[in-house]
Amino acid sequence: MKIVAIVHPHSKLTQVKKDENGVFRVYVTQSAVQDKANLAVLKALANYLHVNSSQLILDKGRTSKKKIIIVLE
């Protein structure tokens, strides 16, 4: 399964919200330096989806706010 996530780094809280279009908005406290925000996004989504973080793969958008993430089942 592929999901679309829009990332908001430097937020006050780490949280995940899903909008009516099925797009996940992920707010993380980490900055977008040295993949810190990407790792935090994967961890936050894993907690939200109740899966291990090893089941999530960042497919596209390593340097973009819009990311495509594959969820392995």
C-alpha positions, -999 to 999 in steps of 0.1 A, spaced: 0 0 0 13 35 -8 4 65 12 10 102 6 24 123 34 30 160 37 56 169 63 58 199 85 92 200 102 100 222 132 65 218 147 58 222 184 44 187 187 48 154 168 14 144 155 -2 128 125 -35 139 109 -54 124 80 -75 147 58 -106 139 38 -86 131 7 -66 104 25 -34 125 27 -14 123 59 -2 155 74 28 147 96 41 173 121 75 166 136 97 185 160 129 176 142 145 198 115 150 187 80 188 182 83 206 149 78 174 129 74 163 136 110 128 147 99 124 118 75 132 93 103 108 111 126 81 110 100 85 72 95 84 67 133 53 89 138 35 71 109 44 37 123 29 47 156 -2 61 140 -7 30 117 2 5 145 30 -11 125 68 -15 130 88 13 115 107 -14 95 75 -19 75 76 16 61 98 26 32 103 61 19 98 57 -18 99 93 -31 104 127 -17 136 124 4 142 162 1 106 173 -5 77 180 19 55 157 -1 65 121 4 53 88 -10 57 60 16 52 23 10 36 3 38 47 -34 38 21 -59 51 
